Amino acid sequence: MPKPVTVEPQDAHNQKLVANVHPHDWINPTPEGRYNLVVLGAGTAGLITALVASSLGARVALIERHLMGGDCLNVGCVPSKAVIKAARTVHDARSAGKLGLDVSDAPPDFAAAMERMREIRSRISHEDSARRYRDEFGIDVYLGEARFLGQGRVDVDGTELQFKRAVVATGARAVAPGIEGLAEAGYLDNETVFTLTERPRRLAVIGAGPIGCELAQSFRRLGSEVAILEMGPHILSREDADAAAIVQEAFVRDGVELVLGCSIERVSKRGDEKVVHVRCSEGRERAIVVDEILVGAGRAPNVEGMGLETVGVRFDPRKGVEVDDQLRTSNKHIFAAGDCCMAWKFTHAADAAAKIVVQNALFFGRKKLSDLVMPWCTYTDPEIAHVGLYAHQAAERGIEVDTYEAPMADTNRAVTDGEEEGFAKIHVKKGTDQILGATIVASHAGELITPVTLAIQQGIGLGTFGNVIFPYPTQAEVLKRAAGQYTRTRLTPTVARLFGGLMRLRR
């Protein structure tokens, strides 16, 4: 029987979640013969690897020590987007006066929003359940601690499994910065913040990356006083400064306090309060008093304690498992995928990598991770989505680009929706319409980036977007406007004179 796992609060929704993804009455199978593939970890990378391999006829064992579904289902994509939806709905209701609607400004019910999150998570959890992977897909699911014993052998809580190939898909975990007094004062991270049932009145968020920003804005909209503490000069430092500035302005309007260019000296306790002592960029010291601290920065790969060194798999506790471009480790029989080995820490990246692993591990494929065209999105309001190269990356590679930028405010649907903030910025190879990269800032940027991703992957030029018929009115027309800018550059003075002469001849 697996070690019991609980998820707080232990209400009906979380009990249903655990019953699906780590059932307490689960009985591990008895291994019979050698597996074609053993997968360590049942997060996105592990689940997809096991599912695809099994569907292609492989005999597969899937091992998970905690909750199947990994971060995405349990403490990542699913719960965070449910909270973001609640926060955005509250914001939209408060903004309804601009549309001529009289909506009550009653304080949001934080507990109800968090319960809805738990209900949604439990409802979706059947997709990643142990019983589904066993009964529907024919995969041997083992719940327990895995450890490599030697070449082709792995132990799960005293049971030895033999394999031809193995995949390490153990993911990553939140880690806190080494700030004096932080551990003693107590803090939340993305793995514990979703256990809250009461709204913290005052919240400090350490780090202005995607996780920190998404939750900071959501908690502010749900009624908390929020301060973001960030060492850099602006939030979302990975993104272009002009894109991050739009989101930063939205945060200021929402009432999020931005403490930028600061260093955190220490954290102390004062009764039930927590005091974050920071040094500002100008050298001034400041004490920020809060009820909760959310650490939104820092991840570490889960690579220790599973005997990787026993089978010659090289790894670094900070960087993760060492893999080549085909996701093969230093042991040619063992591969890895997902957050434990990749720079892209996204669910969709883990999904794509899993398919590469199956082809390369079982079918002598030569698929490369570097061939993937990888988009991503930060789900603030407005969202920031990106794919391909930034302009500075192209310059570092010696590639000249032309950039075409269309503001959302020029798109009629964005105007009617009251969602005019943002732009679509598309970089093409200079003198051509070959798309190299794009950044979109918009209310639904995550949806708008997909056509650009497809265009890069399939070699479709920016000019083609100008010939596509977009439903009117839609916010996706911003892509057509960017294409129109490119098309107008092709109408040189010489070409214009030729067309003018032709029209005069046809009068």
C-alpha positions in Angstrom: 0.0 0.0 0.0 1.4 3.5 -0.8 2.2 5.9 1.9 -0.9 8.1 2.6 -0.9 11.6 1.1 -3.2 14.4 2.2 -3.9 17.8 0.6 -5.0 20.7 2.7 -7.7 21.6 3.4 -9.1 18.1 3.7 -12.5 18.9 2.2 -14.6 16.7 -0.2 -12.9 18.3 -3.2 -9.3 17.5 -2.1 -10.4 14.0 -0.9 -11.7 13.3 -4.4 -8.4 14.7 -5.9 -6.3 12.4 -3.7 -8.6 9.4 -4.4 -7.8 9.9 -8.1 -4.1 10.8 -8.2 -2.8 9.0 -5.1 -5.5 6.6 -3.8 -4.7 5.3 -0.3 -6.0 1.8 -1.2 -3.8 1.4 -4.3 -2.1 -1.9 -4.7 1.0 -1.8 -6.9 1.1 -4.5 -9.6 3.5 -7.5 -9.5 6.1 -7.0 -12.3 6.2 -9.8 -14.9 9.3 -9.8 -17.1 11.1 -6.7 -18.4 9.4 -3.5 -19.3 10.1 -1.7 -22.6 10.0 1.5 -20.7 10.0 2.6 -17.1 9.0 6.2 -16.4 9.9 7.9 -13.1 7.5 10.7 -12.4 3.8 11.2 -13.3 3.7 14.9 -14.1 3.0 16.0 -17.6 6.3 14.7 -19.1 5.9 11.3 -17.4 2.2 10.9 -18.2 2.5 11.8 -21.8 5.6 9.6 -22.2 3.8 6.6 -20.7 0.6 7.2 -22.6 2.3 7.6 -26.0 4.6 4.6 -25.5 1.8 2.4 -24.4 -0.4 3.4 -27.3 2.4 2.3 -29.6 2.5 -1.1 -28.1 5.2 -0.7 -25.5 5.0 -2.4 -22.1 5.2 0.5 -19.7 5.6 1.1 -15.9 4.8 4.5 -14.5 6.2 5.4 -11.0 5.0 8.3 -8.9 5.9 9.0 -5.3 3.4 11.8 -4.6 0.5 13.1 -6.7 -0.1 12.0 -10.3 -0.6 15.1 -12.5 2.4 16.8 -11.1 2.7 20.5 -10.7 0.3 21.3 -13.5 -2.8 19.7 -12.1 -2.0 20.1 -8.4 -0.1 23.3 -7.7 0.4 24.9 -11.1 -1.6 25.6 -14.3 -5.0 24.3 -13.2 -5.4 25.9 -9.7 -3.6 29.2 -10.7 -5.8 29.7 -13.8 -8.9 29.1 -11.7 -7.8 31.8 -9.2 -6.9 34.1 -12.1 -10.3 33.6 -13.6 -12.0 34.6 -10.3 -9.8 37.6 -10.0 -10.4 38.8 -13.5 -14.1 38.4 -13.1 -14.0 40.6 -10.0 -12.0 43.2 -11.9 -14.4 43.1 -14.9 -17.4 43.5 -12.6 -15.8 46.6 -10.9 -15.1 48.0 -14.4 -18.6 47.5 -15.6 -19.5 51.1 -15.0 -17.6 52.0 -18.1 -20.0 49.9 -20.0 -23.1 51.6 -18.5 -23.8 48.8 -16.1 -24.5 49.2 -12.4 -22.8 46.3 -10.6 -22.4 45.9 -6.8 -19.0 46.6 -5.5 -19.3 44.1 -2.7 -16.0 42.6 -1.5 -15.2 39.3 -3.3 -15.7 36.0 -1.4 -12.1 34.7 -1.3 -13.1 31.4 0.3 -15.7 30.7 -2.4 -13.1 31.5 -5.1 -10.6 29.1 -3.6 -13.3 26.4 -3.1 -14.2 26.7 -6.8 -10.5 26.2 -7.6 -10.5 23.0 -5.6 -13.7 21.8 -7.1 -12.3 22.3 -10.7 -9.0 20.7 -9.8 -10.8 17.6 -8.4 -13.1 17.4 -11.4 -10.2 17.5 -13.9 -8.1 15.1 -11.8 -9.7 12.0 -13.2 -7.8 12.6 -16.5 -4.5 11.9 -14.6 -5.8 9.3 -12.3 -4.0 6.1 -11.4 -7.0 3.9 -12.3 -7.5 5.6 -15.7 -3.8 5.0 -16.7 -4.1 1.3 -15.5 -7.6 0.4 -16.8 -7.9 2.6 -20.0 -4.3 2.7 -21.1 -2.9 -0.6 -19.8 0.0 1.0 -17.9 1.4 -0.6 -14.8 1.2 2.3 -12.2 3.4 2.1 -9.1 2.9 4.5 -6.3 6.1 4.8 -4.2 9.7 5.9 -4.1 11.9 4.9 -7.1 15.6 4.3 -7.0 17.9 2.9 -9.6 19.7 -0.3 -8.5 21.9 -0.8 -11.5 21.8 -1.1 -15.3 18.2 -1.9 -16.3 16.9 -2.2 -12.7 14.9 0.1 -10.5 13.4 -0.4 -7.1 10.0 0.8 -6.0 9.6 0.5 -2.2 11.2 -3.0 -2.2 9.9 -4.3 -5.5 12.4 -4.6 -8.4 11.5 -3.6 -11.9 13.6 -4.5 -14.9 13.6 -2.3 -18.0 15.1 -1.8 -21.4 14.8 1.9 -21.4 13.9 4.4 -18.7 12.8 8.1 -18.6 13.5 10.4 -15.7 10.5 12.9 -15.5 10.6 13.9 -11.9 10.0 17.6 -12.4 11.1 20.4 -10.1 10.0 22.0 -6.8 9.8 25.4 -5.3 12.8 26.6 -3.3 13.1 29.7 -1.2 16.0 32.2 -1.4 18.4 32.2 1.5 17.0 35.2 3.3 17.7 35.5 7.0 14.6 34.7 9.1 12.4 33.7 6.2 12.1 30.1 7.2 11.4 31.0 10.8 8.8 33.5 9.9 7.1 31.1 7.5 6.1 31.6 3.9 3.9 30.4 1.1 5.1 29.2 -2.4 3.2 27.9 -5.4 2.9 24.5 -3.7 1.2 25.8 -0.5 -0.6 29.0 -1.6 -3.5 27.0 -2.9 -4.2 25.6 0.6 -5.4 29.0 1.7 -9.1 29.3 2.7 -8.9 32.9 4.2 -7.7 35.9 2.3 -4.5 37.4 3.7 -5.1 41.1 4.4 -1.5 42.0 3.5 0.7 40.0 1.2 4.4 40.4 0.2 5.4 38.7 -3.0 9.1 38.0 -3.4 10.0 38.0 -7.1 8.4 39.5 -10.1 8.6 36.6 -12.5 5.6 34.9 -14.1 4.4 33.1 -11.0 4.9 36.1 -8.7 3.2 38.5 -11.0 0.2 36.3 -11.8 -0.6 35.6 -8.2 0.2 39.1 -7.0 -2.3 40.7 -9.4 -4.9 38.0 -8.6 -4.7 38.4 -4.8 -4.9 42.2 -5.2 -8.1 41.9 -7.2 -9.4 39.4 -4.6 -9.0 42.0 -1.9 -5.5 41.6 -0.4 -3.0 44.5 -0.1 -0.1 43.4 -2.2 3.5 44.5 -2.5 5.9 43.0 -5.0 9.6 42.9 -4.0 11.9 42.7 -7.0 15.7 43.2 -7.4 15.4 44.3 -11.0 14.2 47.6 -12.4 10.9 46.3 -13.7 8.7 43.3 -13.5 8.9 40.3 -15.9 12.6 41.0 -16.6 12.7 38.2 -19.3 10.3 40.2 -21.5 10.9 43.3 -23.6 10.8 46.4 -21.4 8.0 48.0 -23.4 5.9 44.8 -23.0 6.6 44.6 -19.3 5.8 48.3 -18.9 2.2 47.8 -20.0 1.6 45.1 -17.5 3.4 47.1 -14.8 1.1 50.1 -15.5 -1.9 47.7 -15.1 -0.5 46.6 -11.7 -0.2 50.2 -10.5 -3.8 50.9 -11.5 -4.9 47.7 -9.7 -3.2 49.0 -6.5 -0.3 46.6 -6.4 2.7 48.3 -4.7 5.9 47.8 -6.7 9.1 47.8 -4.6 11.7 47.6 -7.4 15.5 47.7 -7.4 15.5 46.4 -3.8 17.3 43.8 -1.8 15.7 41.9 1.0 18.0 42.1 4.1 16.0 39.8 6.5 12.6 38.8 7.7 11.4 39.0 11.3 8.3 38.1 13.3 6.2 40.6 15.3 3.4 38.7 16.9 1.3 37.4 14.2 2.8 39.8 11.7 5.8 39.3 9.4 8.2 42.1 8.7 10.3 42.2 5.5 13.3 44.4 5.9 14.4 45.7 2.5 17.1 48.1 1.2 15.9 50.2 -1.6 18.0 51.2 -4.6 18.8 54.6 -3.2 20.1 52.9 0.0 17.1 53.7 2.1 15.9 50.9 4.5 12.3 50.1 4.8 10.2 47.6 6.9 7.2 46.1 5.1 4.6 44.6 7.5 2.4 41.8 6.1 0.4 38.8 7.2 1.8 36.4 4.6 4.8 36.2 2.4 4.6 34.4 -1.0 7.9 33.3 -2.6 7.5 33.6 -6.3 11.1 32.9 -7.3 13.3 29.9 -7.3 12.9 26.3 -8.6 15.1 23.3 -8.1 15.0 20.0 -10.1 14.1 16.8 -8.4 17.2 14.8 -9.1 18.6 13.6 -5.8 17.8 10.4 -3.9 16.9 8.2 -6.8 20.3 6.6 -7.5 21.1 8.4 -10.7 24.8 8.2 -9.9 24.4 4.4 -9.6 23.6 4.1 -13.3 26.0 6.8 -14.6 23.5 9.6 -15.2 25.2 12.9 -14.7 23.2 15.7 -13.0 23.6 19.0 -11.2 21.4 19.7 -8.1 20.7 23.2 -9.5 20.6 22.6 -13.3 19.1 19.1 -13.3 19.8 16.0 -15.3 22.3 16.5 -18.1 20.8 15.6 -21.5 21.8 16.1 -25.1 19.6 17.6 -27.8 17.8 14.3 -28.2 17.1 14.2 -24.4 19.4 11.2 -23.9 21.3 11.3 -20.6 25.0 10.2 -20.1 23.5 6.6 -19.9 22.4 5.7 -23.4 19.6 3.6 -22.1 18.1 6.4 -19.9 16.4 9.6 -21.2 14.9 12.6 -19.4 12.1 15.1 -20.0 10.4 18.1 -18.4 11.4 20.4 -15.6 14.1 18.1 -14.2 16.3 18.7 -17.3 14.9 21.4 -19.5 15.3 25.2 -19.5 11.6 25.5 -20.7 9.6 25.1 -17.6 6.2 24.9 -19.2 3.5 22.1 -19.3 3.3 22.3 -23.1 7.1 22.0 -23.3 7.0 18.9 -21.2 4.3 17.5 -23.4 6.3 18.1 -26.6 9.5 16.7 -25.1 7.7 13.5 -24.0 6.9 12.7 -27.6 10.5 13.3 -28.6 11.6 10.9 -25.9 9.3 8.1 -27.0 10.5 8.3 -30.6 14.2 8.5 -29.6 14.1 5.9 -26.8 11.9 3.2 -28.5 12.1 3.8 -32.2 15.7 4.9 -32.9 14.5 8.4 -33.7 16.7 11.4 -34.2 14.2 14.1 -33.0 15.8 17.2 -31.5 14.6 19.4 -28.7 16.1 22.4 -30.4 13.8 21.9 -33.4 10.8 22.8 -31.4 9.1 26.2 -31.8 8.2 27.0 -28.2 5.7 29.7 -27.3 4.9 30.8 -23.8 2.5 33.1 -22.0 2.3 34.9 -18.7 -1.3 35.1 -17.6 -1.4 38.5 -16.1 -4.0 41.0 -17.3 -3.1 41.9 -19.9 -1.2 38.8 -20.8 2.3 38.6 -22.4 2.9 35.9 -24.9 6.1 35.3 -26.9 7.5 32.9 -29.5 10.9 32.7 -31.3 13.6 35.3 -31.0 13.6 38.6 -29.3 15.2 41.4 -31.3 18.2 41.4 -28.9 18.7 37.7 -29.4 18.7 38.1 -33.2 21.3 40.8 -32.9 23.4 38.6 -30.7 23.3 36.0 -33.5 24.2 38.6 -36.1 20.8 38.5 -37.7 19.3 41.8 -38.9 15.5 42.1 -38.4 12.7 44.3 -39.5 10.0 44.8 -36.8 6.4 45.5 -37.4 4.2 46.6 -34.4 0.5 47.0 -34.5 -1.3 48.4 -31.4 -4.3 46.6 -30.0 -6.0 50.0 -29.9 -6.2 49.9 -33.7 -8.2 46.7 -33.6 -11.9 47.5 -33.4 -12.8 44.4 -31.3 -10.3 45.4 -28.7 -11.8 48.8 -28.6 -15.3 47.5 -28.2 -14.2 45.1 -25.5 -12.4 47.8 -23.6 -9.2 45.9 -23.9 -7.1 48.3 -25.9 -3.8 47.9 -24.0 -1.0 46.1 -25.8 0.4 45.4 -29.2 1.6 42.6 -31.5 5.2 43.0 -32.3 6.6 40.7 -35.0 10.2 40.4 -36.1 11.1 39.2 -39.6 14.5 38.6 -41.2 15.5 41.9 -42.8 14.3 42.3 -46.3 12.0 39.3 -46.1 8.7 38.3 -44.4 10.3 35.2 -42.7 9.0 35.4 -39.1 11.8 35.0 -36.5 9.9 35.9 -33.4 6.9 37.8 -31.9 5.7 39.3 -28.6 2.0 40.0 -28.1 0.6 42.0 -25.2 -3.2 41.7 -25.0 -6.0 40.5 -22.9 -5.9 37.2 -24.7 -2.3 37.1 -25.9 -2.0 33.4 -25.1 -4.6 32.7 -27.8 -3.2 35.1 -30.3 0.4 33.7 -30.2 -0.6 30.3 -31.7 -1.1 31.4 -35.3 2.3 33.0 -35.2 3.8 29.9 -33.7 2.3 27.8 -36.6 3.6 30.3 -39.1 7.2 30.0 -37.8 6.9 26.2 -37.7 5.5 25.8 -41.2 7.6 28.6 -42.8 4.6 30.8 -43.5 5.6 34.4 -44.0 4.1 37.5 -42.4 2.8 38.7 -45.7 0.5 35.6 -45.9 -1.5 36.9 -42.8 -2.5 39.9 -45.0 -4.3 37.4 -47.4 -6.1 35.5 -44.7 -9.7 36.4 -44.1 -10.2 37.1 -40.3 -13.7 37.2 -38.9 -14.7 40.8 -38.1 -14.5 42.0 -35.5 -11.9 39.9 -33.7 -8.8 40.8 -31.7 -6.8 38.5 -33.9 -7.0 41.1 -36.6 -4.0 42.7 -35.0 -1.9 40.1 -36.8 -3.4 41.2 -40.1 -2.6 44.8 -39.3 1.0 43.9 -38.6 1.1 42.1 -42.0 -0.4 45.2 -43.6 2.6 47.2 -42.4 4.9 44.7 -44.0 3.0 44.8 -47.3 3.1 48.5 -47.5 6.9 48.4 -47.3 6.9 46.4 -50.5 5.2 49.3 -52.3 8.4 51.2 -53.0 8.3 54.5 -54.9 9.3 52.7 -58.1 6.5 50.1 -57.7 4.0 52.9 -57.0 5.0 54.8 -60.2 4.6 51.6 -62.2 1.2 50.9 -60.8 0.2 54.6 -61.3 1.3 54.4 -65.0 -0.7 51.1 -65.5 -3.8 52.7 -64.0 -3.5 55.7 -66.3 -3.3 53.4 -69.3 -6.5 51.7 -68.3 -8.6 54.8 -68.0 
